[in-house]
């Protein structure tokens, strides 16, 4: 039996700072490409501006601002009249100018929110702000760690990639919620077409974690600011995935609970998530809080964005689309979720559903197509230009010209493996649906040739009918409809 | 001849196009303006061997217009100075009196023009660095409206204040060079098209060939009906010999039909302080990139990167270090509001004072420098005295306004410059008034 007193009941408080790379063609302040070339050499995707050469100037890529405005709309955030940039001054070798261009007192998005659902419970996570900034370059310590390295290599190819830093309120009460939030955020960003989760390093998360007295949590689940200010927190850096966030935070919470249990204090510090070892490691004490000497960047004039919110449209977001799929197409929760997992899947489904029975379309897209694609590690985007072939396949089944079994197990697979159209596969494999007299002949033959099975059937062995169906299917090369065969057999045997 | 005044750090030629408005014109370029393939030192040991892989927009525009670059001129290190004595390449001498400084920080550019070593020179003006040496060397220097001339390729000292500007023997030649370098540049987001800006262009000058403004056409000496404001604040405390020479020149403008009126700019008494806080703050950030990682000097250090950065940055001269430290301090938590924020407020007052003054006057006239050229070595150990010499030039930078220094005459055999400041993007009025001073 635990001997803990009530005051030892701790509630978890987590806030996130999420860095996401925005998908733009060029970097945020110069014309260099954001897309790494295959096997590119270090420091080749650069120019005077992103290398910070003396005299080079930043020019704002408005496509990055557009992407940021889309995010602001999706998060239901306030977008200011004008947006400005500041310099964040600190020395680090990956920072070409030894200052980072970022936003300070006029972020492009403020005061938004995102709803997540964990185990059926809905939580609204407050978004304090989201701002645009430039990604630094990347560094590589020759010899492994920063302590053991003899030297460090710097690559500025990434420098200047547009980043959006999304800062949440300390609204998370469990690691699972942060994971759900990150998944939801990624989903929304992908719907907006401003993010590519497959790009290495496209998502980086810092998390502030503290434990407070559970009694201090108010009824609506919030924690008073004074309580938060009193609680020492650890900032956990170097998290790069949803799963990593959940694991890192679970570890960190256990660590903090253990420290408190031993009667010690939590230190205010920065900790590094070591993904390989599955632990957080102390990096530096927070006491020496850095002074970034922020000030306005004069090279980037204030940008008027007051009308951008009205000017820039965003697509229907995943939650709304899921809801609509349920009501408009009568789909169940599972199918609606599957069919809205990405914007491309949802668009594909709606194109098919526009022409056929939505239920049929849902089965074909959600179960058959996505399953086969997943098996082949293919994406819906690999087949979006073959939408008409896919709809013809569904049409052939719908019209009874192809059995479901053949469509699923032969035609669709060959279409994906060989890139053929459905008609070619049907022709090559001779899968046109068998003529009914051919089926009847085969049924007669099966009964004639298998007296033992017929006897077993009459003795009440239901398994015998399956054997006979199999014989007919074999004889017709699989082109008969098993249900129809079953019916015909029973008709003959019972009659 | 070039070595006589030490006007150049590097003498190398970039041939211009065969024709163009500046065909046959030789240009000297201040050594903080990037030239592809030719070292650009900023007068500093830090960049003594730095060769840029690209040219500044102004250099391309000059050579496209037919001008031939003849070399890179000496300057105070990173533009930080009023005498060209803080250069790591030794001081430049004033061709008007070789025992005196040419002014700064664009001292090499002004000296090159005064000595006839180039027809035109480019300087950069952060707090008077084009106008001061123009005044001290007896030539013409223009500080354009912030945003008229591209800064792409200009190694930044204080980027919210500075502009590249031409120096020449006559107002017309300087204006001709300005026409070539002025105008929007996609590589500098702060540049504006002067013809589309409110107040830009007075409408009676000819448009240039490329649709820009032909500033040289404004150098017609016609000041009949022009109202010249004379602010007492910019005469107080100036050397009497300077004041007398400038007042004579203003009287001559009256004789040519201009009207003079006393005007007041009460905020300018804070201009030098505000300027030094803002300029050093920006400098502390702009010069942070010189850490030896990517280019320029690198200390031979075995220590970690922070130590290596610190040792590398020892290569800055003492004036540069002083300004980086001042600026770092002014931006620091706990001092930011006291210094940087207050300086920004002062900058806004200066801007408003000028705006109010220009409701009544067309241009504002004053001495460019409150002093005659210093003797070599005279002011180097007294930074505060040197800073105060910028009292009359810094207001135009704080207010982003166009200004010109034009020779007003001589005092004790030394050149005296008269400064004219005009409304935003109204370079033409400034040039017109200056051409009348020159014609007298």
Interface residues (C-beta under 8 A of the other chain):
Chain A: X48 X51 X52 X53 X54 X55 X56 X57 X58 X59 X60 X87 X89 X91 X93 X96 X97 X98 X99 X152 X154 X291 X293 X295 X296 X298 X299 X300 X301
Chain B: X32 X33 X34 X40 X42 X47 X50 X52 X53 X54 X56 X151 X152 X153 X154 X155 X156 X159 X160 X186 X187 X188 X189 X190 X281 X282 X284 X285 X288 X289 X291 X293 X294 X295 X305 X306 X309 X328 X331 X332 X333 X336 X340
